[in-house]
Amino acid sequence: MVTLPTHANGVDLTLEELLIYRGPASRNNPFRGLPRTSQRAGQNLSTLKGRGMEFDEVRRYQSGDDVRTIDWRVTARTGHAHTKLFREERERPVMLFVDLGQRMRTGSALMLQSVQAAHLAALIGWQSIAAGERLGGIICCEGAHREHKPRARRQGIAPLLDSLVHIHRQTGSDQEEYLDQGVGRLRHLAHPGGVIPVISDGLGLLPQHLDTLADLGRHSDIRLFQITDPLAQRLSALPDRITVPVWHQGRLSQMDHHDRRLWQQQFASQLHDFEQGCHTRGLRLSRVDAGRPLTEQLDSIWKPIH
């Protein structure tokens, strides 16, 4: 029997249920132990994004040095040519983007997709600070938006968890363009060379949003995490006579056979468009099931489906 995580009821969100992921974050932590000078693929985080080098010191110019790195101010002051030395850039700030909009307040099994999205954000947050990375994020829904610049240790994780709980408690509004604002702010706040985990059901991300993420992916490590619900698989196996109760966007509704067919067709079309949009833009996409505890999916969370 599948059981809810500790302190969770699957619908509401509390700080206590997000704190428990500090322990599981030590398992399969993708932020730990990665050499910054070699390329890694698949489940592991990229090590070659971003600016790559940062200033270290100035020394006398030597034959063979790149003339583009000459420090002209020091050269003018000393009367001898000096060149700048650089070292590999070590910083890899993590900037979470979490969509907690009303379309995420849907669940047919263990928990709402929005609750699982918050759990995943907490897990990645704990993983990043455990590896010594700075953590920030943008959490948004209709009518509510919070953002945090990357900060180290407790100063990074504590306000992020608080914002997840606060935003999740917000009621719906008519501000459908909230993702436009959120993705726009992500472009402004994201640091080159950082890691940007994007957590959503994916179906609210329009082509222009994917274009922005692909553009950010030129200098950052973009990871899309699609929070899924097992409803589609379960509906296809039901007899026609069955009516299904579904909690959707804050209310309980019933789906008969006709409603199920229409919903499945629309869902399949949206899912195909989203997958193709990610694939054509080179965006790596992973899936996390809201019908299973996150701790049962730790081995597959960072593995892309294509």
C-alpha positions in Angstrom: 0.0 0.0 0.0 1.3 3.4 -1.0 1.4 5.8 1.9 1.8 9.6 2.1 5.1 11.1 3.3 5.5 12.1 6.9 3.4 15.1 8.0 1.7 15.2 4.5 -2.1 14.9 3.7 -1.6 15.2 0.0 -3.7 18.4 -0.5 -2.4 21.0 1.9 1.3 21.9 2.2 3.2 22.5 5.5 6.8 23.4 6.3 7.2 20.1 8.3 6.7 17.9 5.3 9.3 19.8 3.3 11.9 19.6 6.1 12.0 15.8 5.9 13.8 15.9 2.5 17.0 17.0 4.2 17.7 13.4 4.9 16.9 11.9 1.4 18.9 14.7 -0.2 22.1 12.8 0.7 21.2 10.0 -1.7 22.2 10.2 -5.3 23.0 13.9 -5.0 23.7 15.2 -8.5 25.4 18.3 -7.2 28.2 16.4 -5.4 31.4 14.9 -6.6 31.3 16.2 -10.2 34.6 17.3 -11.7 34.2 20.8 -13.2 36.6 20.1 -16.1 35.0 17.2 -17.8 31.8 16.7 -19.7 29.1 14.5 -18.2 25.9 13.4 -19.8 22.5 11.9 -19.0 21.5 12.0 -15.3 24.5 14.1 -14.2 24.7 17.9 -14.3 26.6 19.5 -17.0 30.0 21.0 -16.1 30.8 23.1 -19.2 28.1 25.7 -19.1 28.5 29.4 -18.3 31.4 31.8 -18.4 33.9 29.1 -17.5 36.7 31.3 -16.2 37.1 33.9 -13.5 39.9 36.4 -12.9 42.7 35.2 -10.6 45.8 37.4 -10.8 48.1 39.6 -13.0 51.6 38.7 -14.0 54.3 39.8 -16.4 53.5 39.1 -20.0 55.3 36.1 -21.5 55.9 35.0 -25.1 52.9 33.0 -26.2 50.3 34.7 -23.9 47.1 35.8 -25.5 47.3 39.5 -26.3 43.6 39.8 -25.6 44.3 39.2 -21.9 46.8 42.0 -21.5 45.9 44.2 -18.5 46.5 47.7 -20.1 46.1 49.6 -16.8 48.8 47.6 -15.0 50.9 47.8 -18.2 50.6 51.6 -18.3 51.3 52.0 -14.6 54.4 49.8 -14.5 55.8 50.3 -18.0 55.9 46.5 -18.5 53.4 44.4 -20.3 51.2 42.4 -17.9 48.6 39.8 -18.6 45.6 38.6 -16.7 45.4 35.0 -15.4 42.1 33.2 -15.1 41.0 30.1 -13.2 38.1 27.8 -13.8 34.9 29.3 -12.5 33.8 27.1 -9.6 30.4 28.7 -8.8 27.3 26.9 -9.9 24.3 28.7 -8.3 21.0 26.8 -8.4 17.9 28.8 -9.4 14.6 26.9 -9.0 11.5 27.8 -11.0 8.4 26.3 -9.5 4.9 26.5 -11.0 2.2 26.2 -8.4 -0.6 27.4 -10.6 -4.2 26.2 -10.5 -3.7 23.6 -13.2 -1.2 22.0 -10.8 -3.9 21.7 -8.1 -5.0 18.4 -9.6 -4.7 14.9 -8.2 -6.3 11.5 -8.7 -4.1 9.4 -6.4 -1.6 10.0 -3.7 -1.3 13.8 -3.7 -1.9 17.0 -5.8 0.6 17.7 -8.4 1.3 21.0 -6.7 2.2 19.2 -3.5 4.6 16.9 -5.3 6.1 19.9 -7.1 6.8 21.5 -3.7 8.3 18.3 -2.4 10.6 18.0 -5.4 11.7 21.7 -5.1 12.5 21.0 -1.4 14.5 17.9 -2.3 16.5 19.7 -4.9 17.0 22.7 -2.6 18.4 20.4 0.1 20.6 18.6 -2.4 22.1 21.9 -3.7 23.0 23.4 -0.3 24.3 20.0 0.9 26.8 20.2 -2.0 27.8 23.8 -1.1 25.9 25.5 -3.9 24.0 28.8 -3.5 20.3 28.4 -3.8 17.6 30.8 -5.0 14.3 30.5 -6.8 11.1 31.8 -8.3 7.8 30.4 -7.0 4.6 31.5 -8.7 0.9 31.0 -9.3 -2.0 33.1 -10.5 -1.9 36.3 -8.5 1.2 35.5 -6.4 4.9 35.6 -7.0 8.0 35.3 -4.9 11.6 35.3 -5.9 14.9 34.8 -4.1 18.4 35.5 -5.3 20.9 32.7 -4.7 22.2 32.5 -1.2 24.3 30.0 0.7 23.2 27.4 3.3 20.2 28.3 5.5 19.9 31.7 4.0 19.1 30.0 0.7 16.8 27.1 1.8 14.8 28.7 4.6 13.1 31.5 2.6 12.5 29.2 -0.3 10.6 26.6 1.8 8.6 29.4 3.4 7.6 30.7 -0.1 6.6 27.3 -1.3 4.1 27.0 1.6 2.9 30.6 1.3 2.3 30.4 -2.5 0.6 27.0 -2.2 -2.0 28.5 0.2 -3.0 31.2 -2.3 -6.4 30.9 -3.9 -7.0 31.1 -7.7 -7.3 34.3 -9.8 -7.8 35.2 -13.4 -4.1 36.1 -13.9 -3.4 33.5 -16.6 -0.2 35.3 -17.7 1.6 34.6 -14.5 4.0 32.3 -16.3 4.9 35.1 -18.7 6.0 37.2 -15.7 7.7 34.3 -14.0 9.8 33.1 -17.0 10.6 36.7 -17.8 12.0 37.2 -14.3 13.9 34.0 -14.5 15.8 35.3 -17.5 16.7 38.4 -15.5 17.8 36.6 -12.3 19.5 33.4 -13.6 23.3 33.4 -13.5 25.4 32.1 -16.4 26.9 28.8 -15.4 24.2 28.0 -13.0 21.6 25.1 -12.7 18.0 26.0 -13.4 15.5 23.2 -12.4 12.1 24.1 -13.8 9.2 22.3 -12.0 5.8 22.3 -13.6 3.2 20.0 -15.2 4.7 21.3 -18.5 1.3 21.8 -20.2 1.2 25.4 -19.1 4.5 26.2 -20.7 3.9 27.8 -24.1 6.3 27.8 -27.0 7.6 31.3 -26.1 8.4 30.0 -22.6 10.3 27.1 -24.0 12.2 29.5 -26.3 13.3 31.5 -23.3 14.4 28.4 -21.4 16.3 27.2 -24.5 18.0 30.5 -24.7 19.0 30.4 -21.0 20.3 26.8 -21.7 23.0 28.2 -23.9 24.9 29.4 -20.7 23.2 27.4 -17.9 22.1 23.9 -17.2 18.4 23.8 -17.7 16.4 20.8 -16.3 12.7 20.4 -16.8 10.8 18.3 -14.3 7.3 17.4 -15.4 5.0 16.5 -12.5 2.5 13.9 -13.8 -0.6 12.3 -12.4 -1.6 8.6 -13.1 -5.1 9.6 -14.1 -4.6 9.2 -17.8 -3.4 5.6 -17.5 -6.1 4.7 -15.0 -8.9 6.1 -17.1 -8.0 4.1 -20.2 -8.5 0.8 -18.2 -11.9 1.7 -16.8 -15.2 0.3 -18.2 -17.4 2.8 -20.0 -20.1 2.7 -17.3 -17.8 4.0 -14.5 -18.0 7.6 -13.4 -14.8 9.0 -11.9 -14.6 11.6 -9.1 -11.6 13.9 -9.7 -10.2 16.7 -7.6 -9.5 19.4 -10.1 -8.4 23.1 -9.5 -9.9 23.2 -6.0 -13.1 21.3 -6.5 -14.5 17.8 -6.9 -15.9 16.9 -10.3 -17.3 13.8 -12.0 -16.1 12.4 -15.3 -18.3 10.0 -17.3 -17.2 8.0 -20.3 -17.7 10.9 -22.8 -15.8 13.3 -20.6 -13.0 10.8 -20.2 -12.6 10.4 -23.9 -12.5 14.1 -24.5 -10.1 14.7 -21.7 -7.8 11.9 -22.8 -7.6 13.2 -26.4 -6.9 16.7 -25.3 -4.3 15.6 -22.7 -2.5 13.4 -25.3 -2.3 16.3 -27.8 -1.0 18.7 -25.1 1.6 16.1 -23.9 2.8 15.4 -27.4 3.2 19.2 -28.2 5.1 19.7 -24.9 7.5 16.8 -25.5 8.1 17.8 -29.1 8.7 21.4 -28.0 11.4 20.3 -25.5 13.0 17.8 -27.9 13.3 20.3 -30.8 14.9 22.9 -28.5 17.3 20.4 -26.9 15.7 20.8 -23.4 16.2 17.8 -21.1 12.9 16.6 -19.6 12.4 14.3 -16.6 9.1 13.1 -15.1 8.0 12.8 -11.5 4.8 10.9 -10.6 2.5 12.6 -8.1 0.9 9.1 -7.5 4.1 7.8 -5.8 6.1 9.1 -2.8 9.2 11.1 -4.0 11.5 8.9 -1.9 10.6 6.0 -4.1 11.7 7.9 -7.2 15.1 9.2 -6.1 17.0 6.9 -8.5 15.1 8.2 -11.6 14.4 11.9 -10.8 17.4 13.3 -12.7 17.2 10.9 -15.6 15.9 12.5 -18.8 13.2 10.7 -20.8 15.0 11.8 -24.0 
